[in-house]
């Protein structure tokens, strides 16, 4: 592993972030998406090459003797029925059936079977020229060696960008056709479509996708998430089970609705329920009451959920949680009796609980969104209870809860700080007059050679980097990181991420170098600076108390500009080494039941 990560999953939603991430990479999705999926001379040649030169009369398939096995229920079926079942199954299911049943294992793969692989619902359905009479006559189809065509198109999927792009588009259209084929409906949904998003009511504590407003001349183009309907449900009785419905689009599984099955077997439904594609939250036997949800959210909406009960139980994840920022924002100290969901045409875009409930992790007395660990959208996971975030020094802590601003943490010290001994260099990437990325480099004995705190997706010249050497193998350790921010006078509109604190300088100290080393991009003469003065804001220095070790950093991520605001993470490595630390589940259980 040379580098981690190359990019963040939510960047592809932003067209600027997507292009910047893949520009210049010939094997990237950007190159794939620009390949012509219609003109495929290789496929035309494969159709010609798969034609048999000798016209063969129809032959009966040779069926091997069927093994007698009392446990094989399929042996009672006629061979013609078995062949029909085999032709209807996708290829991976055919392989499983042949492993599980001798009746299927004894069936040969006939020409009829290979031809079925090109049906519209099978894995070669996108090669429609093979079965469409306007491209291949009935005589040509009868005289085709379908197995050879299957093998040749499989090779094209490896070598041809045009073929890969056609399959990509075909898969997208299949998802879209499925959504249009069975329109979703819920009579309880209230239409709330606005020309532009409005701030959520203070009566609700929300978690949702990116509703950032777009300029009037671009709406709705570029909108990452849109609210069309909303629904509020009441849950007055204990819950027996919770089932989550999913809908698929563009290779992603989105949560579309939640079905609460109550103690008396009555049902409360929120959103679009798809009984054919549901997964149950595993919370164990017995009835319970809900006190919160741990959520994973993409810019498009709610992607995964964990439920928290009044007994302190926490369910496993259901949905796509590894690829998306997560938050504890909807975890309450009391039972939740009302839940509000917002939806677009097929999926849930936000989830909210009443704000009058006491949060499981209380905010400060001034009503600010603290602590960050339990209200922010964290990636790749929620920081452990042992991670001290020094929130008072983080200038981005004032962001509104309704904004989609992922907080990314990277533990350059590794598990229990074991990577600190390998750290040899820090490299800061600058663009214009701001710091947009930091790389941590390790010596050859380390399991990871480089960790990237932020991919270089910011606008500007990415080739300018400022190095700082550190002798981790000799015992040198970072003792302080202070990030100063600035807002540019020309960036007056609220949608400009620089208003949240572009990092304009970074001071680093170590136990070997107590005098701060300052990364100062504005001192580099060749950089093109923004028009207008820069209003600088000096942040407070994080105090690393004795016994604590600096092992990580976190920052607010923007797909266009890179890093916005930064904080540091420290840990008590001695306590962790001795096993004196809690898991997130243990922390939740202790707060609920004491």
N, C-alpha and C positions, 0 to 999 in steps of 0.2 A: 504493500500500500504506500504510494508515494505522496498522495495528496487527498485531503478530506476537509470539507466536501468541495466538489467542483461547482456546485450551484445549489440553490434551494428550490424545492418542488413548486412553491407558489410563484416563482419568477416567470414561469411560462405563461401565466395569465396576463401579464403585462407584455404587450407587443414589443416595447422598447427593451425590457429586460430579456425577452426571448431572443431578439436579434443580437443584442450585445453579447449574450452568453454563448451563442453558437457561430457568430460571424467569423468566417475564415476556416471553419472546420468542414472539410469535404464530406465527412461521414456523419454530420449532425442532422437532427430533425429538420433544420432549416433547408439544407440541401435536398433532403428527401421531399419536403413539401413543395419545392419548386420544380420537381421532375414531372414530365408530362405523363399522366397515367393513361392517356388514350392511345397514343402512338407507340405500339410495342412490336417492332419488327421481329424481335426474338420470339415472342409468343406466336406470331404468324408462322415463323419457321418451325416452331415446335409442332404446330398443327399439321404442317406438311410432312414433317419427319415421322409423325405418329401414324400416318396412313399406311396400311398394309399393302404391299405390292401384289400379293396373291389374294384373290377373292376367295375367302373360305366360306363354306356353307355353315349354317348354324349347327353347333355341336352341343350335345348335352354335357353339363358339367360332371366331371368324374368325382363322385362322392366316396370318400374313404369309409370303411366300416365304422359304424358308431359304437363306441365302447359302452358296455353295459355298466351302469353305475346307479345304484339305487338313490344316491343323494342328488343326482343330476335330473332335475325336473324337466329340463328341456328335451330329454331323449324321447319323450312321448309325442313331441310335435313332429309333423311332417317336415321333410328336408326343405321343401319349397317355402314353408313358413319361416324356418330358421334363416334361409337366405334372404327373405324379405326383411326380417328383423335386422339382420346384419347390414343390409343396404340402407336402412333408415337411421342407424346409429352413427354418431360421429366417430371418427377413427380411433380416438383415445378410448372411447367406450367399447369399440370392437376389440381392441387389444385386451381390455380388462375382461370382457366376456370370454375370450378365448383362453385366458388364464384360469378363469373360474369354472368353465364348463367344457367337458370333452366333446359335447355335442357341437359346440361352436368351433372348437379347436380342429375338428375333423372336416370342417367345411373349407373348400378351396376358395381362393379369391378369384372369382370369375370376372369376365369382362363387364358383366352387368354390375358387379360390385364396384369396380374401378370407375365405371361411368357414373355411378351414384355419387362419387366424391365431388363431381362437378355440378350437382344440383345446387340451386340458389342458397339453400340453408346449410350446405356443407362447406368444408374448409377450402375448396377450390371454386366456390360459387362465383368469385370475382373474375374467373376466366370464362366469361359468358359467351365468348366467341365459339367455345367448344360445343355448346348445346343450342345456341340461338340459330334457327334455320336461315336467318338473313346473313349469317356469317359462315355457317357450316350446313350444307344440305343434308337431308336425311340419309342419302346414299353415303356421303362422307362420314357421317356419324356411325353408320352401320359397319363401315370398313375401317374404323379407327382402332388402333391398339391403345385402349384407355390407360393401361398400366404404364406404357412408355410415356404418354402425355403427362400422367401424374408425376412421374419421376423427373421429366424435363422441366415442368413448371415448378417443382420443388427446388431445382437448381437455380432457376431464374429468381426465385424469392431470395436467394443468397447473393446473387451477383448483380441483379438489376435494380437500380433505384426507382425506375419507372414502375416496375412490378410491385415493389414494396409500397410505393405511394398509392398505387391502385388498391392494394389490399387495405391500406390504412383508411382510404376514403370509403371503401366498401363496408368496413367495420363500423365507421361512423354512421353511414346511411342505415345500416341494420339496426343500430341503437335508436336512431331517429324514427325509423319506420315502426319499431316496436312501441315507442312512445305515442306515435300518432294512431296506431292501430287500435289501442284500447284507451280512449280518453279517460283521464282520472277525474273523479268528481268527489266533492264533499259539500253537502248542502249547508254545513255550518261555517264554511269559509266566507269571510266578509271581504269584498273587493276594496282595496285601499290604494290602488295604483296612483302614484303622484308623478307629476312632471319631473320633479327632482326629489331626492331623499330629504326627509326632515329629521330633526333630532328626535330620538326616542323620548317618550314620556318619562319623567322622573319617577313615576310610580312603578317602573319596571327596571330590573337589572338584566341587561341583555348580553348575549354572545352571538356574533353573527359574522357574515362575510364582509367583503369590501364594498360599501355603499357610497364610496367617494363620488361626489358630484362631478359631472363633466361639463365643459363649456357648452353653451346653448347650441352652437352650430355643429356640435358633434353628437348630441344626444339622439338616440341611445347608444350610438357606436362607442365602443370602448368601455361601457359600463360593465363592471365585473360581476355585479350582483344587483338584482332588482326585486323589490317587494311588490307583489301584485295582490296577494290575499293575506289575511291574518285570521287567527282563531284563538280563542281563550277557552280552556276547559277547566272544570272543577273536579277535584278528586276528594271525595268526602269519606270514603271507606278504605280500609286496608287493602293492599294490592296482593294478588295471588301471582301474577306474572306480568312481565313487560315484553312486548314484541316490537322490534324495529323493522320497518319496511324500507326497501331500497329500490332505486331506479338507476339504470345504467345509461351513461352517455359519454362518448369519447373516451372509452376505456376506463372511466371512473365510476365507482359505486357511490351514489349520493343517498343520504337519508331522506326519505320522502314523507314519513309519518311515524307515529308512535301509537301503539295500541295497549292500553292499560286494562288488564283483566282483574276485576275486583274480587273481593272475598266471596260475594254471592254470585260470581260468574257473570255479572253484568259487565259491559265493556264501555270504556271511554276512549274515543279515538281522536287523535290530533293529527291533522294533515291528511295526506293521501295514503291510504292503506292498500298494500299489495300483498294479499295473503299468499300468493305463489312465490314471493321473494321476501320472506320474513326471517329474522333471526332473534332468538330469545336471549334476553339478558340473564345470565346465570347468577342468581343470588341465593340459591339454596332452597330448601324446603320451607314450608310455612308461609304465612302472610306477613307483610311488613308495610311500613309507610316510608315514603320517599322524602329524604332531606336534601337531596342535591344531585347534580350531574357533573361529572368531569367530561369536558367536551374537547374534541379535536375539530378545528375549523380551517377551511381553505378560503381563499377569496370568493369562491362560488357559493359557500354555505356550510352547513353542518355535515361533517364527514364521519364522525364516530362518537360513541357515548359510552360512559361507565355510570352506573347508578350507585348512589350512596343511600343506605337505609338508616332508620332510626335505631337499629341494632348495632350500627357501626360497620356493617358489612359493605364491601366494595366489590362490584361485579367486574369480571374481566372486560376488556374492550370488545365492542362490536362495531365493525366498520374499518375504514382506512385511517388508522391513528398514527402509524409510523411516519407517514409522509407529511403530516400537517401539524401546525402549532397547537398546543394544548393549554387548557386553563382550568383552574379550580373556582372560577368566578361564580358559578351557580351552586356552590356547596353552602348550604345554610345550617344553622344550629337548630332550627325548628322544622317541623313537618311542613312540607309544601302542599298546599291545597289548591293552588291555582297555577297554571302554566300557560304561557302565551307563545305561539309559534307564528312565524311569518314565512310565506311561501311564494315561489314564482309558479310557473305553469306545471312543474312536476316534482319539485324538491323543496326541502326546508332550507331557508336562507338564514334564519336566526331563531334563537330560543331564549326565553326570558322567564324570570321568576319575580314575584313581588319584591319591591325594594324595601318594604317595611319589615321584612324578615331580618333577623340578626344573622349576619354572615358567620360561617363557621370559623373563618379567619378574619377577625374584626379589623375595620379600617381605623385610621387615627381619628382623634377627636375633632380635627378640623374638616373632616369629610373628604380628604384627598384620597386618591386611589392607591392607598397603601394597605397592606404590604404588596409590593410588586410581585413577589413570588406566587401569590394566590389570586391576583387579578389580571396579570399580564397574559398575553398569548405567547407561550414559551415553545421554543424549538431547540434541540430535538426532543426534549422532554421537560417536565416541570422540575426545577432545581430541588435537590434533596433538602430536608430540614437542616442538615448540617452545613449548608452553604450560606454564608453570610454575604448579603448582596450590597451592603453599604448604600442603601437606597437614597439617603440624604444627599449623596454626591451625584446622583443620576439626574441630569437635566431633563430627560424625557419622561419623568414620572408624572407629569401633569397632563398627559394625553387623555382625551375623553374616552370613556369606555366603549362608545359606539364606533370608534375608528379601528380599522384593521391595521395594526402596527405590530408585526411579530417581533418578539424579543429573542434574540439568538444568543445562547451561551456556549462558549467553547472552553473546555477544561484543558488548558495546555499543560497542566501538571499531571494529567492522567488520573487513573484510579489510585486513591490513597497517596497521591503526589509522586508516584514512582517514575513519572516522566521528567521531573524537574532535574534529575541528575544527568539527563541527556541533552538538555536545552543548550544550544550553542549560538543562536542568532535570532534576532527579530528583524523583520523587514516590513516597513510601512509603505503602502501604496498611496500616492497622492494624485488628485485630479483638481485642476484649477487651484483654488487655495484651501482645499479641504482634504482631510484624510479619509479615504474610502475603503481601506482594507489593511489587514495586518496578517503576516505569515509568521509562523513559529517553526524554526528549523532545529533538527536534532542530529546527533552524531550517528555514525554508521551502526552502532550497536543497538540503537533504539528500534522498537517494533514499527514505529511510524517515522518517516523521514521529514514530513512537513504537515502541519495543520494550518488550515486557512480560516481565519476569523471572519472573512467576508470575501466572496468572489468579486473580482473587479468588474462590476457591472455599471459603474458610474460613468457619466458622460465626461469625456476629456482624454487626456494623454495618460495611458496606463503604464507607460514604460518608465516613468519617474518613480524610483523607489529609494527610500532612505534606510540604510542598514544600521543595526546596533548589535554588537557582539557581546555575548554573555558566556561565562565559563561554568556551565552547569556541572560538568564532571569534576571540577575542582571545588565545588560547594557554593558557587555563586548563585544567589536566589534573588528574584524580584521582590522588592519590599514596598514598592509604591507605583501606581499608575494614575495620573491625573489628566483628564481630558478637558480642555477648554473648548467652548463652542462659540459660534458666531452666526448672526443673521444679517443678510445683505439687504441694503435699503431698496434695491431694485426688486426684491422678492416680496412684494406687498400682498400678493394674493394668498389666501389661507390654504390653498391646495398645494403650495410650494413646500416640499419637505424641509427645505433649509430653515423654515420657521421653527422647526422642532429641534434645531441645534446641530448644524454641520460641525464636525470636529475640525477645528482650525489649528490646534496644536496639541501635542501629547508629551507629557513629562514622565520619564521613567527613572526610578532609582533602584539600586541593588545593595546588598550588604557589603559588596566590594567597592561600590561607587555611590557614596551617599550624596554627592553633588548631582542634581538631576540632569539627565540628558534630554534635550528638548527636540522633538520632531516639529519643525516649523516650516510648513509648505510655503508660506508667503515669502520666505527668504530665498526661494529658488527663482531666479530672475527669468528663466525661460518659460515659466508657467504662465498661461493666459488667465488673468484674474477676471472675475465678474465685474460688470459695470456698476458703479456706485460704491459708497462706503460700506464697510463691514462693522456692524455693532457687535463687539466681542463681549462674551460673558465668561468670567472666570469661575470655574466650578470649585467646590470645596475639595480638599485633599482627603482621600479615604484614609482613616487611621487604622492601621493594622496593629492590633494590640498584641502584647507578648503572648506567645503560645499559639497564635494564628499564623497561617502561611498563605501567601497569595498564590492561588492555583488556577485561576480562570478569569475570564472577562465576559461581559455581555454587552450587547448593543441593540439599538433599534434598527431594523433593516428596511430599506426602501429599494425596490427592484431597479429604479432608475439611477439613484444617487449613491447607493451603497450604504455606508454606515451613517447613522444619525444618532448622536448621543452614545456615551459608553460608560459603563461602570465596571467595577472589579469584584471578584469573588474570592473570599478567603475561607479557610477551613482549619479546624483543630485536628491536625493529622495524628497526633498522639491518641486522642479519644477515638478516632476512626479506627486506628490500628488495634486498639483494645476492644473494639466491638461496641463502643458506647455511642451508637447512632441509631436513629429510627428510620424505618421505611416510610414512604408516604402513606401507605395503608395503615400502618401502626399509628401514625400521627393523627389521621382522621378518626380512627377508632377511639383513641384516647380523648380527643376533643368532644366526641359525641357521648360516650358512656362514662368518661372519667377514668 
